[in-house]
Amino acid sequence: MSDEQTRRATIDMKRERAITLAETDHWCLSDRTPTAEQLAYRQAIRDMPTTISSYPFLDSSEWPTKPN
């Protein structure tokens, strides 16, 4: 892969990560108490660049599983 492809993949992954975190922000509002699973999921999303083997070229199986 070229440096440009790697750069674009990194940008895409970070964008998807930001969207995923934003979709779960309501779990952490002041009038709610997130579950341990929800907090662990959000932490796993934030940790993604350092915890995935194919960074930045993500396989969907490498994304953490969203709790119910």
C-alpha positions in Angstrom: 0.0 0.0 0.0 1.2 3.5 -0.7 1.6 6.2 1.9 -1.4 8.0 0.5 -3.6 4.9 0.8 -2.5 4.4 4.4 -3.1 8.1 5.2 -6.7 7.9 3.7 -7.4 4.6 5.5 -6.3 6.2 8.8 -8.6 9.2 8.2 -11.5 6.9 7.4 -10.9 4.8 10.5 -10.7 7.8 12.8 -13.9 9.2 11.2 -15.7 6.0 11.8 -14.4 5.8 15.3 -15.6 9.3 16.1 -19.1 8.5 14.6 -19.3 5.3 16.7 -18.4 7.2 19.9 -20.9 9.9 19.2 -23.6 7.4 18.7 -23.0 6.2 22.3 -22.5 9.6 24.0 -26.1 9.4 25.3 -25.0 6.5 27.5 -22.9 9.0 29.5 -25.2 11.9 30.0 -25.5 13.2 33.6 -29.0 11.8 34.1 -27.9 8.2 33.1 -25.7 5.6 34.5 -23.8 3.6 31.8 -23.3 -0.1 32.4 -19.8 -1.6 32.8 -20.3 -3.2 29.3 -21.1 0.2 27.8 -18.1 1.9 29.4 -15.8 -1.0 28.3 -17.1 -0.7 24.7 -16.5 3.0 24.6 -13.0 2.5 26.0 -12.3 -0.2 23.4 -13.3 2.2 20.6 -11.0 4.9 22.0 -8.2 2.4 22.2 -8.6 1.0 18.7 -5.5 2.4 16.9 -3.3 0.5 19.4 -5.3 -2.6 19.8 -6.1 -3.8 16.2 -3.7 -5.8 14.1 -4.5 -4.4 10.7 -4.5 -0.7 11.5 -5.5 1.4 9.6 -7.0 -1.2 7.2 -9.8 -2.4 9.4 -11.7 -5.6 9.0 -15.2 -5.3 10.4 -14.5 -8.3 12.7 -11.9 -6.2 14.5 -14.4 -3.6 15.8 -15.6 -4.1 19.3 -19.1 -5.6 19.7 -21.6 -3.0 20.8 -23.5 -4.1 23.9 -27.3 -4.1 24.0 
